[in-house]
């Protein structure tokens, strides 16, 4: 069983309120637009981190993190990428692979819109944690917390902060 904290679009912002939730997780996953690597350094100082770079990230982030991060967590095949779209509107960059070899959990960021939805056609769960940074059009900063227990994703919670 693993407690996961999922965040995205920090845009160089990290604070004690976010780090409080980091401390409660077993792993932290970041779906891109990290900004300054001080964000990921602060997370890595506390917990294991899996991350991808986003469209605003510089060459340092692109050297440290991949564009796509696909891995197994417990019994769940996970794919994290920054710009991925969502069911019925996957980004052209990932669309063919999604349909050919779908993960169980597909995670992206970029839109700053919190979204969790199933793709029943290919038995996939899509998650976008929204944006937890202060840069962007969103009015509420959000992250997701959930548990992976074997091949089950459970106890999904939304964490909200005022902008």
N, C-alpha and C positions, 0 to 999 in steps of 0.2 A: 504494500500500500504506500502510495506517495501523495503528499499534499503539494499541489502545484499552485503557484501564483503566476498568472499570465498578465503581462502588461505590454503596452506598445506606445509608440509616438511620445516618448519622453521629451524629445527636442531639447536635450541638455538639462532637463529639470529632474532633480531628485531631492527629497526632503525626509525629515524624520518620520512623518506620517506614512510615507511609502515604505521606508526601511522597517518600520514597526511590523508591517505585514510580511516583508521579506523574511524577517526573523522567525515567523510562524510557519513558513513553508519548508518543505524538504528540497524543492527545486524551484527556480525562477526561470520562466521563459519570456523572452523579449522578442516581439514581432516587428522590430525595425523602427527606423527613424530615432535612433539612439541620441544623436547629437554628439555632445562631448563625451569621450570615453570615461570621464569621471563617474558617469552614471553606472556603467557596467562594472567599473572598478569597485565602486561602493557596494554593489550587489554581490560581486564575486568575493569580496572580503568576508561576507556573511554566509553565503549559500552557493551551491553549484548553480551555474547559469548556462542555459542554452539560448542562443540568440541568432538573429540574422540582421544583415544591414538593410537599411531602407534608402529611399531615393534622396534624402537629404544628407546621408552619411558620407563622410570624406574617405580618403584613401586609407587612413589609419583604421577606421572601422571595417572597411572592405577587406583589409588584410587580416584582421583578427576574426571576423565573422563571415560566414558564407551567405550567398543570396538565398539558398534553399537549405533547410536543415531537416532531414528526414531521419527518423530514429524510432526505436522501439522503447516504450516506457511501460514496464510490466508487460501486459499482453496487448497493448494498444500501439498500432502503427500510426505515428504522428508525422505530419509534414507542416513545417512553419516556413512561410515566405512573407515578404512585406506586402507586395501588390499581388493579390491572388483572386480577387473577386469573391463571388459567393454563389450558392446553388442557382443554376440556370443562367448565370452571368459570370462564369469564370474568366479570368484574364487569359488572353490568347497564349501567353507565355507558358501557362501551366495546364491549359484545358485538355490537350491531348493526353498528357500523362495522368491527369486526374481520372479521366474516363477509362484509360487503358489499365491503370494500376492504382485504384483509389486507396488512400489511407483510411483508417477508421476515424481519425481526427485531423481536420484541415484547419490551420490557423493562419490568419493574416491580420495586418493592421491597415495603415494608410488612410482609410476613410474617416477616421476619428469618430466613427459611429459604432456603438456597441451593438453586436448582432450575434445571436446564437440560433442556429437553425439547422434542421436535418436536411440532407439530400437523400430522400427515400429511394430515388432511382438507383443510386450506387452505394447505399448503406454507409453514408459518411455523415459525421457531425461537423459543421462549420462553426468556428468561433472567431470573432473579432472583439478584442477587449475594449475597443474604443481608444481614447487617448488619455494618458495620465499626466502628460505635460501641460504647461500653461499656454503654449503657443498653438493657435488654431481657432477655428470657429465654434468649437464645442462649448457648451455652457456648463457642463458637469464633467469633471475628470473621473474616469472609470478604469477599473481593473477587474479581472475575474479570478476567483479562487475555486478550486475543485479538487476532488480526490480521484486518483486512478487506482483501482483495486483489481488486480488481475486484468480481466478484459472488460471491466466496467468503469464508466465515468459517472461519478455520483457527487452529490452534495455541492452542486454548482451554486456559487454566490456571486453577486455583483457587489463590488466595493466602490462607493462613490465619495468624491471630494468636491467641495465648492471650488470654483475656478478663482 
